[in-house]
């Protein structure tokens, strides 16, 4: 965009931090979902799958804001 500075601002750092945290949470929840599915704990697997999708959406939003 014309007129947009390429500097790092406090908002950029906040979105970057949130992106990293949401990505880490998505990875953790995906692993826990797989473990729950392996041990046939369907209720817990669904809960962790929802956590995965929610954190993936937050990460996608933050990535879009950074780009």
CHARMM internal coordinates of N, CA and C (Angstrom, degrees):
IC EDIT
DIST 1 N 1 CA 1.4377
DIST 1 CA 1 C 1.5220
ANGL 1 N 1 CA 1 C 109.52
DIST 1 C 2 N 1.2916
ANGL 1 CA 1 C 2 N 115.44
DIHE 1 N 1 CA 1 C 2 N 144.63
DIST 2 N 2 CA 1.4502
ANGL 1 C 2 N 2 CA 120.99
DIHE 1 CA 1 C 2 N 2 CA 177.95
DIST 2 CA 2 C 1.5208
ANGL 2 N 2 CA 2 C 108.52
DIHE 1 C 2 N 2 CA 2 C -75.10
DIST 2 C 3 N 1.3202
ANGL 2 CA 2 C 3 N 115.71
DIHE 2 N 2 CA 2 C 3 N 134.52
DIST 3 N 3 CA 1.4488
ANGL 2 C 3 N 3 CA 119.73
DIHE 2 CA 2 C 3 N 3 CA 177.63
DIST 3 CA 3 C 1.5199
ANGL 3 N 3 CA 3 C 113.94
DIHE 2 C 3 N 3 CA 3 C 87.58
DIST 3 C 4 N 1.2898
ANGL 3 CA 3 C 4 N 118.10
DIHE 3 N 3 CA 3 C 4 N -0.66
DIST 4 N 4 CA 1.4626
ANGL 3 C 4 N 4 CA 120.01
DIHE 3 CA 3 C 4 N 4 CA -179.97
DIST 4 CA 4 C 1.5203
ANGL 4 N 4 CA 4 C 108.66
DIHE 3 C 4 N 4 CA 4 C -92.95
DIST 4 C 5 N 1.3172
ANGL 4 CA 4 C 5 N 115.98
DIHE 4 N 4 CA 4 C 5 N 125.53
DIST 5 N 5 CA 1.4652
ANGL 4 C 5 N 5 CA 119.37
DIHE 4 CA 4 C 5 N 5 CA -178.76
DIST 5 CA 5 C 1.5206
ANGL 5 N 5 CA 5 C 109.52
DIHE 4 C 5 N 5 CA 5 C -78.78
DIST 5 C 6 N 1.3072
ANGL 5 CA 5 C 6 N 116.26
DIHE 5 N 5 CA 5 C 6 N 150.56
DIST 6 N 6 CA 1.4484
ANGL 5 C 6 N 6 CA 121.07
DIHE 5 CA 5 C 6 N 6 CA -178.90
DIST 6 CA 6 C 1.5129
ANGL 6 N 6 CA 6 C 113.32
DIHE 5 C 6 N 6 CA 6 C -95.20
DIST 6 C 7 N 1.3067
ANGL 6 CA 6 C 7 N 117.94
DIHE 6 N 6 CA 6 C 7 N 12.61
DIST 7 N 7 CA 1.4542
ANGL 6 C 7 N 7 CA 121.17
DIHE 6 CA 6 C 7 N 7 CA -177.08
DIST 7 CA 7 C 1.5176
ANGL 7 N 7 CA 7 C 112.63
DIHE 6 C 7 N 7 CA 7 C -77.61
DIST 7 C 8 N 1.3183
ANGL 7 CA 7 C 8 N 114.51
DIHE 7 N 7 CA 7 C 8 N 162.57
DIST 8 N 8 CA 1.4539
ANGL 7 C 8 N 8 CA 120.84
DIHE 7 CA 7 C 8 N 8 CA 176.92
DIST 8 CA 8 C 1.5174
ANGL 8 N 8 CA 8 C 108.29
DIHE 7 C 8 N 8 CA 8 C -89.66
DIST 8 C 9 N 1.3180
ANGL 8 CA 8 C 9 N 116.03
DIHE 8 N 8 CA 8 C 9 N 124.16
DIST 9 N 9 CA 1.4592
ANGL 8 C 9 N 9 CA 121.32
DIHE 8 CA 8 C 9 N 9 CA 179.57
DIST 9 CA 9 C 1.5161
ANGL 9 N 9 CA 9 C 109.33
DIHE 8 C 9 N 9 CA 9 C -111.80
DIST 9 C 10 N 1.3141
ANGL 9 CA 9 C 10 N 116.44
DIHE 9 N 9 CA 9 C 10 N 174.73
DIST 10 N 10 CA 1.4635
ANGL 9 C 10 N 10 CA 121.18
DIHE 9 CA 9 C 10 N 10 CA 178.18
DIST 10 CA 10 C 1.5223
ANGL 10 N 10 CA 10 C 110.41
DIHE 9 C 10 N 10 CA 10 C -63.66
DIST 10 C 11 N 1.3389
ANGL 10 CA 10 C 11 N 116.43
DIHE 10 N 10 CA 10 C 11 N -36.66
DIST 11 N 11 CA 1.4626
ANGL 10 C 11 N 11 CA 119.74
DIHE 10 CA 10 C 11 N 11 CA 177.92
DIST 11 CA 11 C 1.5184
ANGL 11 N 11 CA 11 C 112.00
DIHE 10 C 11 N 11 CA 11 C -65.30
DIST 11 C 12 N 1.3269
ANGL 11 CA 11 C 12 N 116.60
DIHE 11 N 11 CA 11 C 12 N -39.22
DIST 12 N 12 CA 1.4574
ANGL 11 C 12 N 12 CA 120.85
DIHE 11 CA 11 C 12 N 12 CA 178.30
DIST 12 CA 12 C 1.5236
ANGL 12 N 12 CA 12 C 110.30
DIHE 11 C 12 N 12 CA 12 C -62.92
DIST 12 C 13 N 1.3170
ANGL 12 CA 12 C 13 N 116.55
DIHE 12 N 12 CA 12 C 13 N -43.68
DIST 13 N 13 CA 1.4611
ANGL 12 C 13 N 13 CA 120.20
DIHE 12 CA 12 C 13 N 13 CA 179.33
DIST 13 CA 13 C 1.5232
ANGL 13 N 13 CA 13 C 111.70
DIHE 12 C 13 N 13 CA 13 C -66.05
DIST 13 C 14 N 1.3216
ANGL 13 CA 13 C 14 N 117.17
DIHE 13 N 13 CA 13 C 14 N -35.53
DIST 14 N 14 CA 1.4597
ANGL 13 C 14 N 14 CA 120.55
DIHE 13 CA 13 C 14 N 14 CA 178.24
DIST 14 CA 14 C 1.5260
ANGL 14 N 14 CA 14 C 110.74
DIHE 13 C 14 N 14 CA 14 C -65.50
DIST 14 C 15 N 1.3428
ANGL 14 CA 14 C 15 N 116.59
DIHE 14 N 14 CA 14 C 15 N -44.21
DIST 15 N 15 CA 1.4603
ANGL 14 C 15 N 15 CA 119.68
DIHE 14 CA 14 C 15 N 15 CA 178.17
DIST 15 CA 15 C 1.5230
ANGL 15 N 15 CA 15 C 111.38
DIHE 14 C 15 N 15 CA 15 C -66.68
DIST 15 C 16 N 1.3146
ANGL 15 CA 15 C 16 N 117.65
DIHE 15 N 15 CA 15 C 16 N -36.20
DIST 16 N 16 CA 1.4588
ANGL 15 C 16 N 16 CA 120.85
DIHE 15 CA 15 C 16 N 16 CA 178.50
DIST 16 CA 16 C 1.5268
ANGL 16 N 16 CA 16 C 110.83
DIHE 15 C 16 N 16 CA 16 C -65.65
DIST 16 C 17 N 1.3220
ANGL 16 CA 16 C 17 N 115.56
DIHE 16 N 16 CA 16 C 17 N -43.38
DIST 17 N 17 CA 1.4698
ANGL 16 C 17 N 17 CA 119.83
DIHE 16 CA 16 C 17 N 17 CA 178.24
DIST 17 CA 17 C 1.5209
ANGL 17 N 17 CA 17 C 110.48
DIHE 16 C 17 N 17 CA 17 C -63.05
DIST 17 C 18 N 1.3282
ANGL 17 CA 17 C 18 N 117.14
DIHE 17 N 17 CA 17 C 18 N -45.19
DIST 18 N 18 CA 1.4613
ANGL 17 C 18 N 18 CA 120.77
DIHE 17 CA 17 C 18 N 18 CA 179.40
DIST 18 CA 18 C 1.5198
ANGL 18 N 18 CA 18 C 111.13
DIHE 17 C 18 N 18 CA 18 C -64.26
DIST 18 C 19 N 1.3327
ANGL 18 CA 18 C 19 N 117.05
DIHE 18 N 18 CA 18 C 19 N -37.16
DIST 19 N 19 CA 1.4630
ANGL 18 C 19 N 19 CA 121.14
DIHE 18 CA 18 C 19 N 19 CA 176.88
DIST 19 CA 19 C 1.5209
ANGL 19 N 19 CA 19 C 110.70
DIHE 18 C 19 N 19 CA 19 C -61.47
DIST 19 C 20 N 1.3180
ANGL 19 CA 19 C 20 N 117.00
DIHE 19 N 19 CA 19 C 20 N -45.72
DIST 20 N 20 CA 1.4610
ANGL 19 C 20 N 20 CA 120.20
DIHE 19 CA 19 C 20 N 20 CA 179.76
DIST 20 CA 20 C 1.5223
ANGL 20 N 20 CA 20 C 112.05
DIHE 19 C 20 N 20 CA 20 C -65.91
DIST 20 C 21 N 1.3132
ANGL 20 CA 20 C 21 N 117.28
DIHE 20 N 20 CA 20 C 21 N -41.73
DIST 21 N 21 CA 1.4594
ANGL 20 C 21 N 21 CA 120.73
DIHE 20 CA 20 C 21 N 21 CA 179.35
DIST 21 CA 21 C 1.5304
ANGL 21 N 21 CA 21 C 111.60
DIHE 20 C 21 N 21 CA 21 C -66.41
DIST 21 C 22 N 1.3286
ANGL 21 CA 21 C 22 N 116.97
DIHE 21 N 21 CA 21 C 22 N -43.22
DIST 22 N 22 CA 1.4588
ANGL 21 C 22 N 22 CA 120.25
DIHE 21 CA 21 C 22 N 22 CA 179.59
DIST 22 CA 22 C 1.5257
ANGL 22 N 22 CA 22 C 111.21
DIHE 21 C 22 N 22 CA 22 C -66.86
DIST 22 C 23 N 1.3184
ANGL 22 CA 22 C 23 N 117.07
DIHE 22 N 22 CA 22 C 23 N -36.93
DIST 23 N 23 CA 1.4633
ANGL 22 C 23 N 23 CA 120.35
DIHE 22 CA 22 C 23 N 23 CA 177.61
DIST 23 CA 23 C 1.5207
ANGL 23 N 23 CA 23 C 111.30
DIHE 22 C 23 N 23 CA 23 C -65.88
DIST 23 C 24 N 1.3276
ANGL 23 CA 23 C 24 N 116.58
DIHE 23 N 23 CA 23 C 24 N -42.13
DIST 24 N 24 CA 1.4657
ANGL 23 C 24 N 24 CA 120.25
DIHE 23 CA 23 C 24 N 24 CA 177.81
DIST 24 CA 24 C 1.5278
ANGL 24 N 24 CA 24 C 110.51
DIHE 23 C 24 N 24 CA 24 C -64.08
DIST 24 C 25 N 1.3262
ANGL 24 CA 24 C 25 N 116.57
DIHE 24 N 24 CA 24 C 25 N -42.20
DIST 25 N 25 CA 1.4650
ANGL 24 C 25 N 25 CA 120.27
DIHE 24 CA 24 C 25 N 25 CA 178.87
DIST 25 CA 25 C 1.5262
ANGL 25 N 25 CA 25 C 110.50
DIHE 24 C 25 N 25 CA 25 C -65.16
DIST 25 C 26 N 1.3188
ANGL 25 CA 25 C 26 N 118.12
DIHE 25 N 25 CA 25 C 26 N -37.60
DIST 26 N 26 CA 1.4674
ANGL 25 C 26 N 26 CA 121.14
DIHE 25 CA 25 C 26 N 26 CA 177.27
DIST 26 CA 26 C 1.5246
ANGL 26 N 26 CA 26 C 110.46
DIHE 25 C 26 N 26 CA 26 C -63.22
DIST 26 C 27 N 1.3133
ANGL 26 CA 26 C 27 N 117.09
DIHE 26 N 26 CA 26 C 27 N -42.21
DIST 27 N 27 CA 1.4637
ANGL 26 C 27 N 27 CA 120.57
DIHE 26 CA 26 C 27 N 27 CA 178.60
DIST 27 CA 27 C 1.5227
ANGL 27 N 27 CA 27 C 111.13
DIHE 26 C 27 N 27 CA 27 C -64.03
DIST 27 C 28 N 1.3198
ANGL 27 CA 27 C 28 N 116.63
DIHE 27 N 27 CA 27 C 28 N -45.94
DIST 28 N 28 CA 1.4678
ANGL 27 C 28 N 28 CA 120.50
DIHE 27 CA 27 C 28 N 28 CA 179.80
DIST 28 CA 28 C 1.5211
ANGL 28 N 28 CA 28 C 110.95
DIHE 27 C 28 N 28 CA 28 C -62.54
DIST 28 C 29 N 1.3143
ANGL 28 CA 28 C 29 N 116.95
DIHE 28 N 28 CA 28 C 29 N -45.52
DIST 29 N 29 CA 1.4650
ANGL 28 C 29 N 29 CA 119.55
DIHE 28 CA 28 C 29 N 29 CA -177.80
DIST 29 CA 29 C 1.5299
ANGL 29 N 29 CA 29 C 111.53
DIHE 28 C 29 N 29 CA 29 C -69.10
DIST 29 C 30 N 1.3274
ANGL 29 CA 29 C 30 N 118.02
DIHE 29 N 29 CA 29 C 30 N -30.86
DIST 30 N 30 CA 1.4670
ANGL 29 C 30 N 30 CA 119.63
DIHE 29 CA 29 C 30 N 30 CA 175.57
DIST 30 CA 30 C 1.5234
ANGL 30 N 30 CA 30 C 110.86
DIHE 29 C 30 N 30 CA 30 C -66.49
DIST 30 C 31 N 1.3181
ANGL 30 CA 30 C 31 N 116.90
DIHE 30 N 30 CA 30 C 31 N -40.51
DIST 31 N 31 CA 1.4704
ANGL 30 C 31 N 31 CA 120.53
DIHE 30 CA 30 C 31 N 31 CA 178.34
DIST 31 CA 31 C 1.5202
ANGL 31 N 31 CA 31 C 110.53
DIHE 30 C 31 N 31 CA 31 C -65.78
DIST 31 C 32 N 1.3301
ANGL 31 CA 31 C 32 N 117.25
DIHE 31 N 31 CA 31 C 32 N -44.02
DIST 32 N 32 CA 1.4644
ANGL 31 C 32 N 32 CA 120.51
DIHE 31 CA 31 C 32 N 32 CA 179.70
DIST 32 CA 32 C 1.5327
ANGL 32 N 32 CA 32 C 110.29
DIHE 31 C 32 N 32 CA 32 C -66.08
DIST 32 C 33 N 1.3229
ANGL 32 CA 32 C 33 N 117.69
DIHE 32 N 32 CA 32 C 33 N -36.46
DIST 33 N 33 CA 1.4654
ANGL 32 C 33 N 33 CA 120.87
DIHE 32 CA 32 C 33 N 33 CA 176.41
DIST 33 CA 33 C 1.5260
ANGL 33 N 33 CA 33 C 110.40
DIHE 32 C 33 N 33 CA 33 C -60.49
DIST 33 C 34 N 1.3162
ANGL 33 CA 33 C 34 N 116.62
DIHE 33 N 33 CA 33 C 34 N -44.20
DIST 34 N 34 CA 1.4640
ANGL 33 C 34 N 34 CA 120.71
DIHE 33 CA 33 C 34 N 34 CA 179.00
DIST 34 CA 34 C 1.5226
ANGL 34 N 34 CA 34 C 111.48
DIHE 33 C 34 N 34 CA 34 C -63.75
DIST 34 C 35 N 1.3179
ANGL 34 CA 34 C 35 N 116.74
DIHE 34 N 34 CA 34 C 35 N -40.64
DIST 35 N 35 CA 1.4680
ANGL 34 C 35 N 35 CA 119.96
DIHE 34 CA 34 C 35 N 35 CA 178.32
DIST 35 CA 35 C 1.5328
ANGL 35 N 35 CA 35 C 110.63
DIHE 34 C 35 N 35 CA 35 C -64.11
DIST 35 C 36 N 1.3274
ANGL 35 CA 35 C 36 N 116.60
DIHE 35 N 35 CA 35 C 36 N -43.47
DIST 36 N 36 CA 1.4682
ANGL 35 C 36 N 36 CA 120.74
DIHE 35 CA 35 C 36 N 36 CA 178.32
DIST 36 CA 36 C 1.5254
ANGL 36 N 36 CA 36 C 110.96
DIHE 35 C 36 N 36 CA 36 C -62.80
DIST 36 C 37 N 1.3176
ANGL 36 CA 36 C 37 N 116.73
DIHE 36 N 36 CA 36 C 37 N -40.55
DIST 37 N 37 CA 1.4681
ANGL 36 C 37 N 37 CA 120.16
DIHE 36 CA 36 C 37 N 37 CA 179.15
DIST 37 CA 37 C 1.5254
ANGL 37 N 37 CA 37 C 110.53
DIHE 36 C 37 N 37 CA 37 C -66.93
DIST 37 C 38 N 1.3138
ANGL 37 CA 37 C 38 N 116.63
DIHE 37 N 37 CA 37 C 38 N -37.24
DIST 38 N 38 CA 1.4631
ANGL 37 C 38 N 38 CA 120.56
DIHE 37 CA 37 C 38 N 38 CA 179.70
DIST 38 CA 38 C 1.5193
ANGL 38 N 38 CA 38 C 111.08
DIHE 37 C 38 N 38 CA 38 C -62.47
DIST 38 C 39 N 1.3205
ANGL 38 CA 38 C 39 N 116.86
DIHE 38 N 38 CA 38 C 39 N -39.23
DIST 39 N 39 CA 1.4549
ANGL 38 C 39 N 39 CA 121.44
DIHE 38 CA 38 C 39 N 39 CA -179.77
DIST 39 CA 39 C 1.5305
ANGL 39 N 39 CA 39 C 112.67
DIHE 38 C 39 N 39 CA 39 C -93.55
DIST 39 C 40 N 1.3253
ANGL 39 CA 39 C 40 N 116.02
DIHE 39 N 39 CA 39 C 40 N 14.46
DIST 40 N 40 CA 1.4645
ANGL 39 C 40 N 40 CA 124.17
DIHE 39 CA 39 C 40 N 40 CA 174.39
DIST 40 CA 40 C 1.5293
ANGL 40 N 40 CA 40 C 113.09
DIHE 39 C 40 N 40 CA 40 C 57.22
DIST 40 C 41 N 1.3123
ANGL 40 CA 40 C 41 N 115.97
DIHE 40 N 40 CA 40 C 41 N 41.85
DIST 41 N 41 CA 1.4560
ANGL 40 C 41 N 41 CA 122.45
DIHE 40 CA 40 C 41 N 41 CA 174.03
DIST 41 CA 41 C 1.5226
ANGL 41 N 41 CA 41 C 107.97
DIHE 40 C 41 N 41 CA 41 C -101.62
DIST 41 C 42 N 1.3371
ANGL 41 CA 41 C 42 N 115.32
DIHE 41 N 41 CA 41 C 42 N 78.20
DIST 42 N 42 CA 1.4648
ANGL 41 C 42 N 42 CA 120.82
DIHE 41 CA 41 C 42 N 42 CA -170.40
DIST 42 CA 42 C 1.5297
ANGL 42 N 42 CA 42 C 113.26
DIHE 41 C 42 N 42 CA 42 C -62.69
DIST 42 C 43 N 1.3106
ANGL 42 CA 42 C 43 N 117.47
DIHE 42 N 42 CA 42 C 43 N -39.81
DIST 43 N 43 CA 1.4623
ANGL 42 C 43 N 43 CA 120.37
DIHE 42 CA 42 C 43 N 43 CA -179.56
DIST 43 CA 43 C 1.5251
ANGL 43 N 43 CA 43 C 111.89
DIHE 42 C 43 N 43 CA 43 C -62.33
DIST 43 C 44 N 1.3269
ANGL 43 CA 43 C 44 N 115.52
DIHE 43 N 43 CA 43 C 44 N -46.62
DIST 44 N 44 CA 1.4626
ANGL 43 C 44 N 44 CA 119.29
DIHE 43 CA 43 C 44 N 44 CA 178.31
DIST 44 CA 44 C 1.5253
ANGL 44 N 44 CA 44 C 111.09
DIHE 43 C 44 N 44 CA 44 C -67.46
DIST 44 C 45 N 1.3279
ANGL 44 CA 44 C 45 N 116.75
DIHE 44 N 44 CA 44 C 45 N -36.80
DIST 45 N 45 CA 1.4690
ANGL 44 C 45 N 45 CA 120.03
DIHE 44 CA 44 C 45 N 45 CA 178.80
DIST 45 CA 45 C 1.5257
ANGL 45 N 45 CA 45 C 110.43
DIHE 44 C 45 N 45 CA 45 C -62.10
DIST 45 C 46 N 1.3185
ANGL 45 CA 45 C 46 N 117.40
DIHE 45 N 45 CA 45 C 46 N -40.64
DIST 46 N 46 CA 1.4712
ANGL 45 C 46 N 46 CA 120.40
DIHE 45 CA 45 C 46 N 46 CA 177.99
DIST 46 CA 46 C 1.5234
ANGL 46 N 46 CA 46 C 111.22
DIHE 45 C 46 N 46 CA 46 C -64.60
DIST 46 C 47 N 1.3231
ANGL 46 CA 46 C 47 N 116.59
DIHE 46 N 46 CA 46 C 47 N -42.36
DIST 47 N 47 CA 1.4646
ANGL 46 C 47 N 47 CA 120.92
DIHE 46 CA 46 C 47 N 47 CA 178.84
DIST 47 CA 47 C 1.5244
ANGL 47 N 47 CA 47 C 110.73
DIHE 46 C 47 N 47 CA 47 C -60.60
DIST 47 C 48 N 1.3111
ANGL 47 CA 47 C 48 N 117.59
DIHE 47 N 47 CA 47 C 48 N -46.28
DIST 48 N 48 CA 1.4609
ANGL 47 C 48 N 48 CA 121.15
DIHE 47 CA 47 C 48 N 48 CA -179.71
DIST 48 CA 48 C 1.5194
ANGL 48 N 48 CA 48 C 111.48
DIHE 47 C 48 N 48 CA 48 C -70.57
DIST 48 C 49 N 1.3347
ANGL 48 CA 48 C 49 N 117.35
DIHE 48 N 48 CA 48 C 49 N -30.64
DIST 49 N 49 CA 1.4649
ANGL 48 C 49 N 49 CA 119.83
DIHE 48 CA 48 C 49 N 49 CA 176.05
DIST 49 CA 49 C 1.5280
ANGL 49 N 49 CA 49 C 110.69
DIHE 48 C 49 N 49 CA 49 C -66.19
DIST 49 C 50 N 1.3265
ANGL 49 CA 49 C 50 N 116.85
DIHE 49 N 49 CA 49 C 50 N -38.83
DIST 50 N 50 CA 1.4633
ANGL 49 C 50 N 50 CA 120.80
DIHE 49 CA 49 C 50 N 50 CA 176.33
DIST 50 CA 50 C 1.5281
ANGL 50 N 50 CA 50 C 109.71
DIHE 49 C 50 N 50 CA 50 C -64.42
DIST 50 C 51 N 1.3301
ANGL 50 CA 50 C 51 N 116.90
DIHE 50 N 50 CA 50 C 51 N -40.57
DIST 51 N 51 CA 1.4688
ANGL 50 C 51 N 51 CA 120.44
DIHE 50 CA 50 C 51 N 51 CA 177.10
DIST 51 CA 51 C 1.5253
ANGL 51 N 51 CA 51 C 110.35
DIHE 50 C 51 N 51 CA 51 C -62.56
DIST 51 C 52 N 1.3375
ANGL 51 CA 51 C 52 N 116.80
DIHE 51 N 51 CA 51 C 52 N -39.53
DIST 52 N 52 CA 1.4574
ANGL 51 C 52 N 52 CA 120.63
DIHE 51 CA 51 C 52 N 52 CA 178.06
DIST 52 CA 52 C 1.5264
ANGL 52 N 52 CA 52 C 111.57
DIHE 51 C 52 N 52 CA 52 C -62.32
DIST 52 C 53 N 1.3283
ANGL 52 CA 52 C 53 N 116.78
DIHE 52 N 52 CA 52 C 53 N -50.06
DIST 53 N 53 CA 1.4588
ANGL 52 C 53 N 53 CA 119.98
DIHE 52 CA 52 C 53 N 53 CA -178.42
DIST 53 CA 53 C 1.5256
ANGL 53 N 53 CA 53 C 111.89
DIHE 52 C 53 N 53 CA 53 C -64.74
DIST 53 C 54 N 1.3184
ANGL 53 CA 53 C 54 N 117.23
DIHE 53 N 53 CA 53 C 54 N -38.23
DIST 54 N 54 CA 1.4600
ANGL 53 C 54 N 54 CA 120.20
DIHE 53 CA 53 C 54 N 54 CA 177.64
DIST 54 CA 54 C 1.5222
ANGL 54 N 54 CA 54 C 112.08
DIHE 53 C 54 N 54 CA 54 C -63.47
DIST 54 C 55 N 1.3111
ANGL 54 CA 54 C 55 N 116.25
DIHE 54 N 54 CA 54 C 55 N -46.08
DIST 55 N 55 CA 1.4638
ANGL 54 C 55 N 55 CA 118.54
DIHE 54 CA 54 C 55 N 55 CA -179.79
DIST 55 CA 55 C 1.5260
ANGL 55 N 55 CA 55 C 111.51
DIHE 54 C 55 N 55 CA 55 C -70.55
DIST 55 C 56 N 1.3265
ANGL 55 CA 55 C 56 N 117.75
DIHE 55 N 55 CA 55 C 56 N -31.20
DIST 56 N 56 CA 1.4659
ANGL 55 C 56 N 56 CA 119.99
DIHE 55 CA 55 C 56 N 56 CA 175.74
DIST 56 CA 56 C 1.5308
ANGL 56 N 56 CA 56 C 110.71
DIHE 55 C 56 N 56 CA 56 C -66.36
DIST 56 C 57 N 1.3292
ANGL 56 CA 56 C 57 N 117.24
DIHE 56 N 56 CA 56 C 57 N -37.23
DIST 57 N 57 CA 1.4665
ANGL 56 C 57 N 57 CA 120.48
DIHE 56 CA 56 C 57 N 57 CA 176.72
DIST 57 CA 57 C 1.5280
ANGL 57 N 57 CA 57 C 111.28
DIHE 56 C 57 N 57 CA 57 C -66.10
DIST 57 C 58 N 1.3172
ANGL 57 CA 57 C 58 N 116.92
DIHE 57 N 57 CA 57 C 58 N -41.14
DIST 58 N 58 CA 1.4636
ANGL 57 C 58 N 58 CA 120.33
DIHE 57 CA 57 C 58 N 58 CA 177.64
DIST 58 CA 58 C 1.5271
ANGL 58 N 58 CA 58 C 109.75
DIHE 57 C 58 N 58 CA 58 C -63.44
DIST 58 C 59 N 1.3256
ANGL 58 CA 58 C 59 N 117.27
DIHE 58 N 58 CA 58 C 59 N -42.84
DIST 59 N 59 CA 1.4647
ANGL 58 C 59 N 59 CA 120.90
DIHE 58 CA 58 C 59 N 59 CA 179.16
DIST 59 CA 59 C 1.5266
ANGL 59 N 59 CA 59 C 110.76
DIHE 58 C 59 N 59 CA 59 C -63.58
DIST 59 C 60 N 1.3245
ANGL 59 CA 59 C 60 N 117.51
DIHE 59 N 59 CA 59 C 60 N -40.58
DIST 60 N 60 CA 1.4611
ANGL 59 C 60 N 60 CA 120.99
DIHE 59 CA 59 C 60 N 60 CA 179.06
DIST 60 CA 60 C 1.5303
ANGL 60 N 60 CA 60 C 110.77
DIHE 59 C 60 N 60 CA 60 C -64.88
DIST 60 C 61 N 1.3206
ANGL 60 CA 60 C 61 N 117.37
DIHE 60 N 60 CA 60 C 61 N -39.96
DIST 61 N 61 CA 1.4598
ANGL 60 C 61 N 61 CA 120.90
DIHE 60 CA 60 C 61 N 61 CA 177.96
DIST 61 CA 61 C 1.5332
ANGL 61 N 61 CA 61 C 110.53
DIHE 60 C 61 N 61 CA 61 C -63.52
DIST 61 C 62 N 1.3233
ANGL 61 CA 61 C 62 N 116.28
DIHE 61 N 61 CA 61 C 62 N -44.85
DIST 62 N 62 CA 1.4668
ANGL 61 C 62 N 62 CA 119.73
DIHE 61 CA 61 C 62 N 62 CA 179.95
DIST 62 CA 62 C 1.5237
ANGL 62 N 62 CA 62 C 111.14
DIHE 61 C 62 N 62 CA 62 C -64.47
DIST 62 C 63 N 1.3151
ANGL 62 CA 62 C 63 N 117.47
DIHE 62 N 62 CA 62 C 63 N -38.92
DIST 63 N 63 CA 1.4565
ANGL 62 C 63 N 63 CA 120.42
DIHE 62 CA 62 C 63 N 63 CA 177.97
DIST 63 CA 63 C 1.5285
ANGL 63 N 63 CA 63 C 110.16
DIHE 62 C 63 N 63 CA 63 C -63.74
DIST 63 C 64 N 1.3114
ANGL 63 CA 63 C 64 N 116.41
DIHE 63 N 63 CA 63 C 64 N -41.59
DIST 64 N 64 CA 1.4663
ANGL 63 C 64 N 64 CA 120.02
DIHE 63 CA 63 C 64 N 64 CA 178.49
DIST 64 CA 64 C 1.5277
ANGL 64 N 64 CA 64 C 111.06
DIHE 63 C 64 N 64 CA 64 C -63.10
DIST 64 C 65 N 1.3297
ANGL 64 CA 64 C 65 N 117.31
DIHE 64 N 64 CA 64 C 65 N -38.92
DIST 65 N 65 CA 1.4697
ANGL 64 C 65 N 65 CA 120.98
DIHE 64 CA 64 C 65 N 65 CA 179.17
DIST 65 CA 65 C 1.5308
ANGL 65 N 65 CA 65 C 111.31
DIHE 64 C 65 N 65 CA 65 C -68.54
DIST 65 C 66 N 1.3284
ANGL 65 CA 65 C 66 N 116.98
DIHE 65 N 65 CA 65 C 66 N -31.21
DIST 66 N 66 CA 1.4589
ANGL 65 C 66 N 66 CA 120.49
DIHE 65 CA 65 C 66 N 66 CA 179.91
DIST 66 CA 66 C 1.5185
ANGL 66 N 66 CA 66 C 112.29
DIHE 65 C 66 N 66 CA 66 C -76.37
DIST 66 C 67 N 1.3174
ANGL 66 CA 66 C 67 N 116.62
DIHE 66 N 66 CA 66 C 67 N -30.55
DIST 67 N 67 CA 1.4550
ANGL 66 C 67 N 67 CA 119.57
DIHE 66 CA 66 C 67 N 67 CA -179.57
DIST 67 CA 67 C 1.4997
ANGL 67 N 67 CA 67 C 109.69
DIHE 66 C 67 N 67 CA 67 C -84.90
END
COOR INIT
IC SEED 1 N 1 CA 1 C
IC BUILD
